[in-house]
Amino acid sequence: MDQIFQVAGAALILVAFIAAQRDAMSTHSVVYLTLNLVGSLVLTGVALHGKDWGFLLLEIVWAAVSAWSLWQLSRG
C-alpha cells in the first residue's frame, strides 16, 4: 500500500514538472502549485511512516514552499 502512495505523490509532482518544462503550465499557476503541494504532502506522509528523515525534510520544505507560493498568489 505504501508503494501506491509513493507513486501517486511522485506522479502529481512529475505531471506538474513535465507540464512546466513543456511550457504547458506556468510554475506560478494555481494548478502547478496545487499539484506540488498535494504531491509533497502525500510523500511527507510516506516519509514519516517510513521514518526516512532526509526524505521527510525534503518533502516538508517542498510542501511549505508550495503552500507559501499558493498563499502569495491568492494575495495577488
PQR file with spaces between the fields and no chain letter, atoms N, CA, C, O and H, PARSE charges and radii, in Angstrom:
ATOM       1  N    MET     1       0.825   -1.195    0.000 -0.4000 1.5000
ATOM       2  CA   MET     1       0.000    0.000    0.000 -0.0000 2.0000
ATOM       3  C    MET     1       0.871    1.261    0.000  0.5500 1.7000
ATOM       4  O    MET     1       0.540    2.266   -0.629 -0.5500 1.4000
ATOM       5  N    ASP     2       1.969    1.179    0.709 -0.4000 1.5000
ATOM       6  CA   ASP     2       2.894    2.315    0.778 -0.0000 2.0000
ATOM       7  C    ASP     2       3.378    2.719   -0.613  0.5500 1.7000
ATOM       8  O    ASP     2       3.534    3.905   -0.901 -0.5500 1.4000
ATOM       9  H    ASP     2       2.238    0.363    1.220  0.4000 1.0000
ATOM      10  N    GLN     3       3.610    1.739   -1.461 -0.4000 1.5000
ATOM      11  CA   GLN     3       4.102    1.995   -2.814 -0.0000 2.0000
ATOM      12  C    GLN     3       3.080    2.776   -3.644  0.5500 1.7000
ATOM      13  O    GLN     3       3.456    3.611   -4.466 -0.5500 1.4000
ATOM      14  H    GLN     3       3.483    0.775   -1.227  0.4000 1.0000
ATOM      15  N    ILE     4       1.811    2.509   -3.433 -0.4000 1.5000
ATOM      16  CA   ILE     4       0.762    3.224   -4.170 -0.0000 2.0000
ATOM      17  C    ILE     4       0.818    4.711   -3.853  0.5500 1.7000
ATOM      18  O    ILE     4       0.717    5.551   -4.747 -0.5500 1.4000
ATOM      19  H    ILE     4       1.506    1.831   -2.765  0.4000 1.0000
ATOM      20  N    PHE     5       0.980    5.030   -2.566 -0.4000 1.5000
ATOM      21  CA   PHE     5       1.064    6.430   -2.161 -0.0000 2.0000
ATOM      22  C    PHE     5       2.333    7.082   -2.704  0.5500 1.7000
ATOM      23  O    PHE     5       2.301    8.233   -3.139 -0.5500 1.4000
ATOM      24  H    PHE     5       1.062    4.348   -1.840  0.4000 1.0000
ATOM      25  N    GLN     6       3.444    6.357   -2.682 -0.4000 1.5000
ATOM      26  CA   GLN     6       4.686    6.895   -3.227 -0.0000 2.0000
ATOM      27  C    GLN     6       4.544    7.236   -4.702  0.5500 1.7000
ATOM      28  O    GLN     6       4.931    8.320   -5.138 -0.5500 1.4000
ATOM      29  H    GLN     6       3.470    5.422   -2.328  0.4000 1.0000
ATOM      30  N    VAL     7       3.995    6.320   -5.455 -0.4000 1.5000
ATOM      31  CA   VAL     7       3.829    6.532   -6.893 -0.0000 2.0000
ATOM      32  C    VAL     7       2.837    7.669   -7.155  0.5500 1.7000
ATOM      33  O    VAL     7       3.071    8.505   -8.028 -0.5500 1.4000
ATOM      34  H    VAL     7       3.681    5.439   -5.101  0.4000 1.0000
ATOM      35  N    ALA     8       1.741    7.703   -6.412 -0.4000 1.5000
ATOM      36  CA   ALA     8       0.739    8.756   -6.608 -0.0000 2.0000
ATOM      37  C    ALA     8       1.320   10.135   -6.291  0.5500 1.7000
ATOM      38  O    ALA     8       1.141   11.072   -7.069 -0.5500 1.4000
ATOM      39  H    ALA     8       1.551    7.024   -5.703  0.4000 1.0000
ATOM      40  N    GLY     9       2.009   10.266   -5.164 -0.4000 1.5000
ATOM      41  CA   GLY     9       2.610   11.546   -4.804 -0.0000 2.0000
ATOM      42  C    GLY     9       3.646   11.993   -5.808  0.5500 1.7000
ATOM      43  O    GLY     9       3.670   13.155   -6.215 -0.5500 1.4000
ATOM      44  H    GLY     9       2.154    9.504   -4.532  0.4000 1.0000
ATOM      45  N    ALA    10       4.506   11.065   -6.208 -0.4000 1.5000
ATOM      46  CA   ALA    10       5.534   11.391   -7.203 -0.0000 2.0000
ATOM      47  C    ALA    10       4.894   11.756   -8.537  0.5500 1.7000
ATOM      48  O    ALA    10       5.357   12.676   -9.212 -0.5500 1.4000
ATOM      49  H    ALA    10       4.487   10.122   -5.878  0.4000 1.0000
ATOM      50  N    ALA    11       3.845   11.052   -8.921 -0.4000 1.5000
ATOM      51  CA   ALA    11       3.181   11.333  -10.202 -0.0000 2.0000
ATOM      52  C    ALA    11       2.611   12.746  -10.235  0.5500 1.7000
ATOM      53  O    ALA    11       2.708   13.429  -11.255 -0.5500 1.4000
ATOM      54  H    ALA    11       3.469   10.305   -8.373  0.4000 1.0000
ATOM      55  N    LEU    12       2.021   13.188   -9.135 -0.4000 1.5000
ATOM      56  CA   LEU    12       1.474   14.551   -9.092 -0.0000 2.0000
ATOM      57  C    LEU    12       2.565   15.587   -9.322  0.5500 1.7000
ATOM      58  O    LEU    12       2.393   16.523  -10.103 -0.5500 1.4000
ATOM      59  H    LEU    12       1.942   12.634   -8.306  0.4000 1.0000
ATOM      60  N    ILE    13       3.677   15.413   -8.639 -0.4000 1.5000
ATOM      61  CA   ILE    13       4.792   16.354   -8.783 -0.0000 2.0000
ATOM      62  C    ILE    13       5.382   16.285  -10.185  0.5500 1.7000
ATOM      63  O    ILE    13       5.706   17.313  -10.780 -0.5500 1.4000
ATOM      64  H    ILE    13       3.817   14.654   -8.004  0.4000 1.0000
ATOM      65  N    LEU    14       5.519   15.084  -10.705 -0.4000 1.5000
ATOM      66  CA   LEU    14       6.109   14.920  -12.034 -0.0000 2.0000
ATOM      67  C    LEU    14       5.215   15.452  -13.144  0.5500 1.7000
ATOM      68  O    LEU    14       5.717   15.990  -14.131 -0.5500 1.4000
ATOM      69  H    LEU    14       5.256   14.249  -10.221  0.4000 1.0000
ATOM      70  N    VAL    15       3.911   15.316  -13.005 -0.4000 1.5000
ATOM      71  CA   VAL    15       2.992   15.877  -14.006 -0.0000 2.0000
ATOM      72  C    VAL    15       3.190   17.384  -14.077  0.5500 1.7000
ATOM      73  O    VAL    15       3.285   17.953  -15.165 -0.5500 1.4000
ATOM      74  H    VAL    15       3.502   14.879  -12.203  0.4000 1.0000
ATOM      75  N    ALA    16       3.252   18.030  -12.912 -0.4000 1.5000
ATOM      76  CA   ALA    16       3.467   19.482  -12.881 -0.0000 2.0000
ATOM      77  C    ALA    16       4.820   19.840  -13.490  0.5500 1.7000
ATOM      78  O    ALA    16       4.916   20.780  -14.279 -0.5500 1.4000
ATOM      79  H    ALA    16       3.175   17.568  -12.028  0.4000 1.0000
ATOM      80  N    PHE    17       5.847   19.110  -13.134 -0.4000 1.5000
ATOM      81  CA   PHE    17       7.192   19.386  -13.637 -0.0000 2.0000
ATOM      82  C    PHE    17       7.269   19.237  -15.152  0.5500 1.7000
ATOM      83  O    PHE    17       7.796   20.112  -15.839 -0.5500 1.4000
ATOM      84  H    PHE    17       5.769   18.346  -12.493  0.4000 1.0000
ATOM      85  N    ILE    18       6.750   18.141  -15.665 -0.4000 1.5000
ATOM      86  CA   ILE    18       6.794   17.899  -17.116 -0.0000 2.0000
ATOM      87  C    ILE    18       5.984   18.956  -17.855  0.5500 1.7000
ATOM      88  O    ILE    18       6.423   19.467  -18.885 -0.5500 1.4000
ATOM      89  H    ILE    18       6.322   17.430  -15.107  0.4000 1.0000
ATOM      90  N    ALA    19       4.812   19.286  -17.338 -0.4000 1.5000
ATOM      91  CA   ALA    19       3.986   20.318  -17.983 -0.0000 2.0000
ATOM      92  C    ALA    19       4.717   21.657  -18.004  0.5500 1.7000
ATOM      93  O    ALA    19       4.668   22.375  -19.004 -0.5500 1.4000
ATOM      94  H    ALA    19       4.455   18.871  -16.501  0.4000 1.0000
ATOM      95  N    ALA    20       5.387   21.994  -16.918 -0.4000 1.5000
ATOM      96  CA   ALA    20       6.132   23.258  -16.871 -0.0000 2.0000
ATOM      97  C    ALA    20       7.297   23.240  -17.849  0.5500 1.7000
ATOM      98  O    ALA    20       7.564   24.245  -18.508 -0.5500 1.4000
ATOM      99  H    ALA    20       5.427   21.411  -16.106  0.4000 1.0000
ATOM     100  N    GLN    21       7.986   22.124  -17.952 -0.4000 1.5000
ATOM     101  CA   GLN    21       9.121   22.016  -18.862 -0.0000 2.0000
ATOM     102  C    GLN    21       8.693   22.117  -20.326  0.5500 1.7000
ATOM     103  O    GLN    21       9.459   22.569  -21.176 -0.5500 1.4000
ATOM     104  H    GLN    21       7.769   21.308  -17.416  0.4000 1.0000
ATOM     105  N    ARG    22       7.477   21.697  -20.604 -0.4000 1.5000
ATOM     106  CA   ARG    22       6.954   21.745  -21.980 -0.0000 2.0000
ATOM     107  C    ARG    22       6.192   23.042  -22.252  0.5500 1.7000
ATOM     108  O    ARG    22       5.553   23.184  -23.294 -0.5500 1.4000
ATOM     109  H    ARG    22       6.854   21.330  -19.913  0.4000 1.0000
ATOM     110  N    ASP    23       6.261   23.982  -21.314 -0.4000 1.5000
ATOM     111  CA   ASP    23       5.550   25.262  -21.412 -0.0000 2.0000
ATOM     112  C    ASP    23       4.040   25.101  -21.534  0.5500 1.7000
ATOM     113  O    ASP    23       3.362   25.945  -22.121 -0.5500 1.4000
ATOM     114  H    ASP    23       6.780   23.866  -20.467  0.4000 1.0000
ATOM     115  N    ALA    24       3.521   24.016  -20.980 -0.4000 1.5000
ATOM     116  CA   ALA    24       2.081   23.787  -20.982 -0.0000 2.0000
ATOM     117  C    ALA    24       1.441   24.307  -19.692  0.5500 1.7000
ATOM     118  O    ALA    24       0.218   24.389  -19.585 -0.5500 1.4000
ATOM     119  H    ALA    24       4.071   23.330  -20.503  0.4000 1.0000
ATOM     120  N    MET    25       2.280   24.654  -18.717 -0.4000 1.5000
ATOM     121  CA   MET    25       1.776   25.131  -17.431 -0.0000 2.0000
ATOM     122  C    MET    25       2.802   26.078  -16.825  0.5500 1.7000
ATOM     123  O    MET    25       4.002   25.807  -16.853 -0.5500 1.4000
ATOM     124  H    MET    25       3.275   24.587  -18.803  0.4000 1.0000
ATOM     125  N    SER    26       2.328   27.172  -16.286 -0.4000 1.5000
ATOM     126  CA   SER    26       3.216   28.122  -15.622 -0.0000 2.0000
ATOM     127  C    SER    26       3.569   27.610  -14.227  0.5500 1.7000
ATOM     128  O    SER    26       2.732   27.028  -13.536 -0.5500 1.4000
ATOM     129  H    SER    26       1.353   27.392  -16.263  0.4000 1.0000
ATOM     130  N    THR    27       4.811   27.835  -13.827 -0.4000 1.5000
ATOM     131  CA   THR    27       5.218   27.446  -12.478 -0.0000 2.0000
ATOM     132  C    THR    27       4.589   28.346  -11.414  0.5500 1.7000
ATOM     133  O    THR    27       4.733   28.099  -10.217 -0.5500 1.4000
ATOM     134  H    THR    27       5.491   28.308  -14.388  0.4000 1.0000
ATOM     135  N    HIS    28       3.899   29.382  -11.858 -0.4000 1.5000
ATOM     136  CA   HIS    28       3.220   30.283  -10.933 -0.0000 2.0000
ATOM     137  C    HIS    28       1.709   30.084  -10.947  0.5500 1.7000
ATOM     138  O    HIS    28       0.976   30.873  -10.350 -0.5500 1.4000
ATOM     139  H    HIS    28       3.782   29.582  -12.831  0.4000 1.0000
ATOM     140  N    SER    29       1.236   29.039  -11.623 -0.4000 1.5000
ATOM     141  CA   SER    29      -0.210   28.808  -11.710 -0.0000 2.0000
ATOM     142  C    SER    29      -0.712   28.060  -10.475  0.5500 1.7000
ATOM     143  O    SER    29       0.037   27.353   -9.800 -0.5500 1.4000
ATOM     144  H    SER    29       1.832   28.398  -12.108  0.4000 1.0000
ATOM     145  N    VAL    30      -1.989   28.239  -10.207 -0.4000 1.5000
ATOM     146  CA   VAL    30      -2.624   27.550   -9.084 -0.0000 2.0000
ATOM     147  C    VAL    30      -2.541   26.036   -9.273  0.5500 1.7000
ATOM     148  O    VAL    30      -2.281   25.307   -8.316 -0.5500 1.4000
ATOM     149  H    VAL    30      -2.597   28.813  -10.754  0.4000 1.0000
ATOM     150  N    VAL    31      -2.756   25.569  -10.476 -0.4000 1.5000
ATOM     151  CA   VAL    31      -2.727   24.117  -10.741 -0.0000 2.0000
ATOM     152  C    VAL    31      -1.343   23.552  -10.463  0.5500 1.7000
ATOM     153  O    VAL    31      -1.218   22.527   -9.793 -0.5500 1.4000
ATOM     154  H    VAL    31      -2.968   26.161  -11.254  0.4000 1.0000
ATOM     155  N    TYR    32      -0.308   24.202  -10.966 -0.4000 1.5000
ATOM     156  CA   TYR    32       1.075   23.737  -10.746 -0.0000 2.0000
ATOM     157  C    TYR    32       1.387   23.671   -9.258  0.5500 1.7000
ATOM     158  O    TYR    32       1.884   22.659   -8.762 -0.5500 1.4000
ATOM     159  H    TYR    32      -0.410   25.034  -11.511  0.4000 1.0000
ATOM     160  N    LEU    33       1.097   24.745   -8.558 -0.4000 1.5000
ATOM     161  CA   LEU    33       1.409   24.812   -7.133 -0.0000 2.0000
ATOM     162  C    LEU    33       0.583   23.818   -6.321  0.5500 1.7000
ATOM     163  O    LEU    33       1.072   23.242   -5.349 -0.5500 1.4000
ATOM     164  H    LEU    33       0.694   25.567   -8.961  0.4000 1.0000
ATOM     165  N    THR    34      -0.671   23.622   -6.724 -0.4000 1.5000
ATOM     166  CA   THR    34      -1.526   22.658   -6.017 -0.0000 2.0000
ATOM     167  C    THR    34      -1.033   21.233   -6.229  0.5500 1.7000
ATOM     168  O    THR    34      -0.997   20.444   -5.285 -0.5500 1.4000
ATOM     169  H    THR    34      -1.069   24.090   -7.514  0.4000 1.0000
ATOM     170  N    LEU    35      -0.656   20.897   -7.456 -0.4000 1.5000
ATOM     171  CA   LEU    35      -0.099   19.563   -7.721 -0.0000 2.0000
ATOM     172  C    LEU    35       1.146   19.322   -6.879  0.5500 1.7000
ATOM     173  O    LEU    35       1.323   18.242   -6.315 -0.5500 1.4000
ATOM     174  H    LEU    35      -0.685   21.538   -8.223  0.4000 1.0000
ATOM     175  N    ASN    36       2.004   20.329   -6.797 -0.4000 1.5000
ATOM     176  CA   ASN    36       3.213   20.202   -5.979 -0.0000 2.0000
ATOM     177  C    ASN    36       2.872   20.069   -4.497  0.5500 1.7000
ATOM     178  O    ASN    36       3.467   19.250   -3.795 -0.5500 1.4000
ATOM     179  H    ASN    36       1.860   21.206   -7.255  0.4000 1.0000
ATOM     180  N    LEU    37       1.927   20.862   -4.021 -0.4000 1.5000
ATOM     181  CA   LEU    37       1.560   20.804   -2.607 -0.0000 2.0000
ATOM     182  C    LEU    37       0.956   19.446   -2.251  0.5500 1.7000
ATOM     183  O    LEU    37       1.373   18.813   -1.281 -0.5500 1.4000
ATOM     184  H    LEU    37       1.444   21.527   -4.591  0.4000 1.0000
ATOM     185  N    VAL    38      -0.011   19.008   -3.024 -0.4000 1.5000
ATOM     186  CA   VAL    38      -0.671   17.734   -2.709 -0.0000 2.0000
ATOM     187  C    VAL    38       0.325   16.568   -2.837  0.5500 1.7000
ATOM     188  O    VAL    38       0.370   15.688   -1.978 -0.5500 1.4000
ATOM     189  H    VAL    38      -0.350   19.523   -3.812  0.4000 1.0000
ATOM     190  N    GLY    39       1.108   16.571   -3.901 -0.4000 1.5000
ATOM     191  CA   GLY    39       2.106   15.516   -4.077 -0.0000 2.0000
ATOM     192  C    GLY    39       3.107   15.478   -2.938  0.5500 1.7000
ATOM     193  O    GLY    39       3.447   14.404   -2.443 -0.5500 1.4000
ATOM     194  H    GLY    39       1.072   17.286   -4.599  0.4000 1.0000
ATOM     195  N    SER    40       3.578   16.639   -2.521 -0.4000 1.5000
ATOM     196  CA   SER    40       4.563   16.671   -1.438 -0.0000 2.0000
ATOM     197  C    SER    40       3.940   16.300   -0.097  0.5500 1.7000
ATOM     198  O    SER    40       4.613   15.708    0.747 -0.5500 1.4000
ATOM     199  H    SER    40       3.301   17.512   -2.923  0.4000 1.0000
ATOM     200  N    LEU    41       2.668   16.634    0.117 -0.4000 1.5000
ATOM     201  CA   LEU    41       2.009   16.218    1.357 -0.0000 2.0000
ATOM     202  C    LEU    41       1.846   14.702    1.422  0.5500 1.7000
ATOM     203  O    LEU    41       2.038   14.092    2.474 -0.5500 1.4000
ATOM     204  H    LEU    41       2.121   17.115   -0.568  0.4000 1.0000
ATOM     205  N    VAL    42       1.491   14.103    0.293 -0.4000 1.5000
ATOM     206  CA   VAL    42       1.385   12.638    0.236 -0.0000 2.0000
ATOM     207  C    VAL    42       2.750   12.014    0.538  0.5500 1.7000
ATOM     208  O    VAL    42       2.848   11.075    1.329 -0.5500 1.4000
ATOM     209  H    VAL    42       1.335   14.598   -0.562  0.4000 1.0000
ATOM     210  N    LEU    43       3.792   12.537   -0.092 -0.4000 1.5000
ATOM     211  CA   LEU    43       5.125   11.980    0.126 -0.0000 2.0000
ATOM     212  C    LEU    43       5.655   12.286    1.531  0.5500 1.7000
ATOM     213  O    LEU    43       6.477   11.537    2.059 -0.5500 1.4000
ATOM     214  H    LEU    43       3.713   13.299   -0.734  0.4000 1.0000
ATOM     215  N    THR    44       5.192   13.370    2.130 -0.4000 1.5000
ATOM     216  CA   THR    44       5.539   13.652    3.526 -0.0000 2.0000
ATOM     217  C    THR    44       5.006   12.543    4.430  0.5500 1.7000
ATOM     218  O    THR    44       5.707   12.058    5.318 -0.5500 1.4000
ATOM     219  H    THR    44       4.524   13.978    1.701  0.4000 1.0000
ATOM     220  N    GLY    45       3.762   12.152    4.192 -0.4000 1.5000
ATOM     221  CA   GLY    45       3.181   11.060    4.967 -0.0000 2.0000
ATOM     222  C    GLY    45       3.936    9.750    4.776  0.5500 1.7000
ATOM     223  O    GLY    45       4.151    9.006    5.732 -0.5500 1.4000
ATOM     224  H    GLY    45       3.192   12.545    3.471  0.4000 1.0000
ATOM     225  N    VAL    46       4.332    9.475    3.553 -0.4000 1.5000
ATOM     226  CA   VAL    46       5.094    8.253    3.255 -0.0000 2.0000
ATOM     227  C    VAL    46       6.436    8.284    3.987  0.5500 1.7000
ATOM     228  O    VAL    46       6.844    7.296    4.599 -0.5500 1.4000
ATOM     229  H    VAL    46       4.157   10.080    2.776  0.4000 1.0000
ATOM     230  N    ALA    47       7.112    9.426    3.917 -0.4000 1.5000
ATOM     231  CA   ALA    47       8.425    9.553    4.560 -0.0000 2.0000
ATOM     232  C    ALA    47       8.310    9.454    6.075  0.5500 1.7000
ATOM     233  O    ALA    47       9.159    8.841    6.723 -0.5500 1.4000
ATOM     234  H    ALA    47       6.781   10.228    3.420  0.4000 1.0000
ATOM     235  N    LEU    48       7.280   10.045    6.638 -0.4000 1.5000
ATOM     236  CA   LEU    48       7.077    9.984    8.081 -0.0000 2.0000
ATOM     237  C    LEU    48       6.793    8.552    8.520  0.5500 1.7000
ATOM     238  O    LEU    48       7.348    8.072    9.508 -0.5500 1.4000
ATOM     239  H    LEU    48       6.591   10.543    6.111  0.4000 1.0000
ATOM     240  N    HIS    49       5.929    7.881    7.777 -0.4000 1.5000
ATOM     241  CA   HIS    49       5.592    6.490    8.096 -0.0000 2.0000
ATOM     242  C    HIS    49       6.822    5.594    8.026  0.5500 1.7000
ATOM     243  O    HIS    49       6.981    4.689    8.846 -0.5500 1.4000
ATOM     244  H    HIS    49       5.478    8.270    6.974  0.4000 1.0000
ATOM     245  N    GLY    50       7.686    5.840    7.056 -0.4000 1.5000
ATOM     246  CA   GLY    50       8.881    5.023    6.892 -0.0000 2.0000
ATOM     247  C    GLY    50      10.075    5.503    7.697  0.5500 1.7000
ATOM     248  O    GLY    50      11.147    4.902    7.634 -0.5500 1.4000
ATOM     249  H    GLY    50       7.557    6.575    6.390  0.4000 1.0000
ATOM     250  N    LYS    51       9.903    6.583    8.457 -0.4000 1.5000
ATOM     251  CA   LYS    51      10.984    7.169    9.252 -0.0000 2.0000
ATOM     252  C    LYS    51      12.213    7.461    8.399  0.5500 1.7000
ATOM     253  O    LYS    51      13.350    7.216    8.801 -0.5500 1.4000
ATOM     254  H    LYS    51       9.032    7.072    8.508  0.4000 1.0000
ATOM     255  N    ASP    52      11.948    7.988    7.220 -0.4000 1.5000
ATOM     256  CA   ASP    52      13.001    8.351    6.270 -0.0000 2.0000
ATOM     257  C    ASP    52      13.242    9.854    6.421  0.5500 1.7000
ATOM     258  O    ASP    52      12.639   10.659    5.712 -0.5500 1.4000
ATOM     259  H    ASP    52      11.024    8.187    6.893  0.4000 1.0000
ATOM     260  N    TRP    53      14.120   10.223    7.344 -0.4000 1.5000
ATOM     261  CA   TRP    53      14.253   11.602    7.800 -0.0000 2.0000
ATOM     262  C    TRP    53      14.730   12.572    6.727  0.5500 1.7000
ATOM     263  O    TRP    53      14.244   13.702    6.675 -0.5500 1.4000
ATOM     264  H    TRP    53      14.610    9.568    7.921  0.4000 1.0000
ATOM     265  N    GLY    54      15.648   12.177    5.883 -0.4000 1.5000
ATOM     266  CA   GLY    54      16.103   13.058    4.808 -0.0000 2.0000
ATOM     267  C    GLY    54      14.997   13.336    3.813  0.5500 1.7000
ATOM     268  O    GLY    54      14.803   14.475    3.390 -0.5500 1.4000
ATOM     269  H    GLY    54      16.042   11.259    5.924  0.4000 1.0000
ATOM     270  N    PHE    55      14.278   12.306    3.442 -0.4000 1.5000
ATOM     271  CA   PHE    55      13.148   12.429    2.526 -0.0000 2.0000
ATOM     272  C    PHE    55      12.045   13.275    3.169  0.5500 1.7000
ATOM     273  O    PHE    55      11.403   14.084    2.498 -0.5500 1.4000
ATOM     274  H    PHE    55      14.435   11.380    3.786  0.4000 1.0000
ATOM     275  N    LEU    56      11.831   13.081    4.480 -0.4000 1.5000
ATOM     276  CA   LEU    56      10.831   13.854    5.201 -0.0000 2.0000
ATOM     277  C    LEU    56      11.179   15.347    5.173  0.5500 1.7000
ATOM     278  O    LEU    56      10.308   16.183    4.934 -0.5500 1.4000
ATOM     279  H    LEU    56      12.352   12.424    5.025  0.4000 1.0000
ATOM     280  N    LEU    57      12.429   15.672    5.415 -0.4000 1.5000
ATOM     281  CA   LEU    57      12.858   17.067    5.370 -0.0000 2.0000
ATOM     282  C    LEU    57      12.602   17.673    3.996  0.5500 1.7000
ATOM     283  O    LEU    57      12.065   18.776    3.888 -0.5500 1.4000
ATOM     284  H    LEU    57      13.136   14.992    5.609  0.4000 1.0000
ATOM     285  N    LEU    58      12.987   16.955    2.954 -0.4000 1.5000
ATOM     286  CA   LEU    58      12.767   17.426    1.586 -0.0000 2.0000
ATOM     287  C    LEU    58      11.294   17.711    1.332  0.5500 1.7000
ATOM     288  O    LEU    58      10.950   18.765    0.798 -0.5500 1.4000
ATOM     289  H    LEU    58      13.423   16.059    3.043  0.4000 1.0000
ATOM     290  N    GLU    59      10.435   16.794    1.704 -0.4000 1.5000
ATOM     291  CA   GLU    59       9.014   16.934    1.414 -0.0000 2.0000
ATOM     292  C    GLU    59       8.343   18.006    2.272  0.5500 1.7000
ATOM     293  O    GLU    59       7.426   18.681    1.803 -0.5500 1.4000
ATOM     294  H    GLU    59      10.715   15.938    2.138  0.4000 1.0000
ATOM     295  N    ILE    60       8.782   18.172    3.517 -0.4000 1.5000
ATOM     296  CA   ILE    60       8.233   19.248    4.350 -0.0000 2.0000
ATOM     297  C    ILE    60       8.568   20.597    3.745  0.5500 1.7000
ATOM     298  O    ILE    60       7.709   21.476    3.666 -0.5500 1.4000
ATOM     299  H    ILE    60       9.527   17.624    3.898  0.4000 1.0000
ATOM     300  N    VAL    61       9.808   20.767    3.318 -0.4000 1.5000
ATOM     301  CA   VAL    61      10.209   22.034    2.700 -0.0000 2.0000
ATOM     302  C    VAL    61       9.464   22.235    1.387  0.5500 1.7000
ATOM     303  O    VAL    61       8.999   23.338    1.102 -0.5500 1.4000
ATOM     304  H    VAL    61      10.505   20.053    3.382  0.4000 1.0000
ATOM     305  N    TRP    62       9.345   21.176    0.582 -0.4000 1.5000
ATOM     306  CA   TRP    62       8.629   21.254   -0.696 -0.0000 2.0000
ATOM     307  C    TRP    62       7.190   21.698   -0.471  0.5500 1.7000
ATOM     308  O    TRP    62       6.683   22.573   -1.173 -0.5500 1.4000
ATOM     309  H    TRP    62       9.722   20.279    0.814  0.4000 1.0000
ATOM     310  N    ALA    63       6.535   21.086    0.517 -0.4000 1.5000
ATOM     311  CA   ALA    63       5.149   21.437    0.824 -0.0000 2.0000
ATOM     312  C    ALA    63       5.049   22.875    1.335  0.5500 1.7000
ATOM     313  O    ALA    63       4.136   23.610    0.959 -0.5500 1.4000
ATOM     314  H    ALA    63       6.947   20.375    1.087  0.4000 1.0000
ATOM     315  N    ALA    64       5.982   23.267    2.185 -0.4000 1.5000
ATOM     316  CA   ALA    64       5.952   24.621    2.746 -0.0000 2.0000
ATOM     317  C    ALA    64       6.133   25.681    1.657  0.5500 1.7000
ATOM     318  O    ALA    64       5.432   26.692    1.645 -0.5500 1.4000
ATOM     319  H    ALA    64       6.724   22.670    2.491  0.4000 1.0000
ATOM     320  N    VAL    65       7.067   25.447    0.753 -0.4000 1.5000
ATOM     321  CA   VAL    65       7.300   26.406   -0.337 -0.0000 2.0000
ATOM     322  C    VAL    65       6.084   26.461   -1.256  0.5500 1.7000
ATOM     323  O    VAL    65       5.685   27.543   -1.687 -0.5500 1.4000
ATOM     324  H    VAL    65       7.638   24.625    0.762  0.4000 1.0000
ATOM     325  N    SER    66       5.500   25.325   -1.556 -0.4000 1.5000
ATOM     326  CA   SER    66       4.307   25.294   -2.410 -0.0000 2.0000
ATOM     327  C    SER    66       3.144   26.008   -1.739  0.5500 1.7000
ATOM     328  O    SER    66       2.436   26.784   -2.380 -0.5500 1.4000
ATOM     329  H    SER    66       5.824   24.446   -1.206  0.4000 1.0000
ATOM     330  N    ALA    67       2.945   25.749   -0.445 -0.4000 1.5000
ATOM     331  CA   ALA    67       1.858   26.398    0.285 -0.0000 2.0000
ATOM     332  C    ALA    67       2.080   27.910    0.360  0.5500 1.7000
ATOM     333  O    ALA    67       1.145   28.688    0.171 -0.5500 1.4000
ATOM     334  H    ALA    67       3.521   25.119    0.076  0.4000 1.0000
ATOM     335  N    TRP    68       3.307   28.317    0.632 -0.4000 1.5000
ATOM     336  CA   TRP    68       3.634   29.741    0.693 -0.0000 2.0000
ATOM     337  C    TRP    68       3.369   30.413   -0.660  0.5500 1.7000
ATOM     338  O    TRP    68       2.799   31.502   -0.719 -0.5500 1.4000
ATOM     339  H    TRP    68       4.066   27.684    0.785  0.4000 1.0000
ATOM     340  N    SER    69       3.783   29.761   -1.730 -0.4000 1.5000
ATOM     341  CA   SER    69       3.577   30.313   -3.058 -0.0000 2.0000
ATOM     342  C    SER    69       2.095   30.423   -3.397  0.5500 1.7000
ATOM     343  O    SER    69       1.670   31.411   -3.996 -0.5500 1.4000
ATOM     344  H    SER    69       4.246   28.876   -1.682  0.4000 1.0000
ATOM     345  N    LEU    70       1.308   29.426   -3.023 -0.4000 1.5000
ATOM     346  CA   LEU    70      -0.140   29.494   -3.232 -0.0000 2.0000
ATOM     347  C    LEU    70      -0.747   30.641   -2.428  0.5500 1.7000
ATOM     348  O    LEU    70      -1.608   31.366   -2.928 -0.5500 1.4000
ATOM     349  H    LEU    70       1.653   28.623   -2.536  0.4000 1.0000
ATOM     350  N    TRP    71      -0.304   30.804   -1.196 -0.4000 1.5000
ATOM     351  CA   TRP    71      -0.805   31.885   -0.365 -0.0000 2.0000
ATOM     352  C    TRP    71      -0.459   33.239   -0.974  0.5500 1.7000
ATOM     353  O    TRP    71      -1.298   34.139   -1.020 -0.5500 1.4000
ATOM     354  H    TRP    71       0.395   30.215   -0.790  0.4000 1.0000
ATOM     355  N    GLN    72       0.783   33.378   -1.442 -0.4000 1.5000
ATOM     356  CA   GLN    72       1.200   34.625   -2.086 -0.0000 2.0000
ATOM     357  C    GLN    72       0.372   34.899   -3.339  0.5500 1.7000
ATOM     358  O    GLN    72      -0.027   36.035   -3.593 -0.5500 1.4000
ATOM     359  H    GLN    72       1.465   32.647   -1.404  0.4000 1.0000
ATOM     360  N    LEU    73       0.122   33.861   -4.108 -0.4000 1.5000
ATOM     361  CA   LEU    73      -0.672   34.002   -5.330 -0.0000 2.0000
ATOM     362  C    LEU    73      -2.103   34.442   -4.994  0.5500 1.7000
ATOM     363  O    LEU    73      -2.686   35.262   -5.701 -0.5500 1.4000
ATOM     364  H    LEU    73       0.447   32.938   -3.901  0.4000 1.0000
ATOM     365  N    SER    74      -2.648   33.904   -3.936 -0.4000 1.5000
ATOM     366  CA   SER    74      -4.013   34.265   -3.548 -0.0000 2.0000
ATOM     367  C    SER    74      -4.115   35.709   -3.071  0.5500 1.7000
ATOM     368  O    SER    74      -5.192   36.303   -3.118 -0.5500 1.4000
ATOM     369  H    SER    74      -2.173   33.237   -3.362  0.4000 1.0000
ATOM     370  N    ARG    75      -3.021   36.267   -2.621 -0.4000 1.5000
ATOM     371  CA   ARG    75      -2.991   37.651   -2.152 -0.0000 2.0000
ATOM     372  C    ARG    75      -2.828   38.640   -3.299  0.5500 1.7000
ATOM     373  O    ARG    75      -3.011   39.844   -3.124 -0.5500 1.4000
ATOM     374  H    ARG    75      -2.146   35.784   -2.584  0.4000 1.0000
ATOM     375  N    GLY    76      -2.481   38.120   -4.474 -0.4000 1.5000
ATOM     376  CA   GLY    76      -2.324   38.979   -5.633 -0.0000 2.0000
ATOM     377  C    GLY    76      -0.922   39.318   -5.816  0.5500 1.7000
ATOM     378  O    GLY    76      -0.579   40.043   -6.750 -0.5500 1.4000
ATOM     379  H    GLY    76      -2.332   37.141   -4.616  0.4000 1.0000
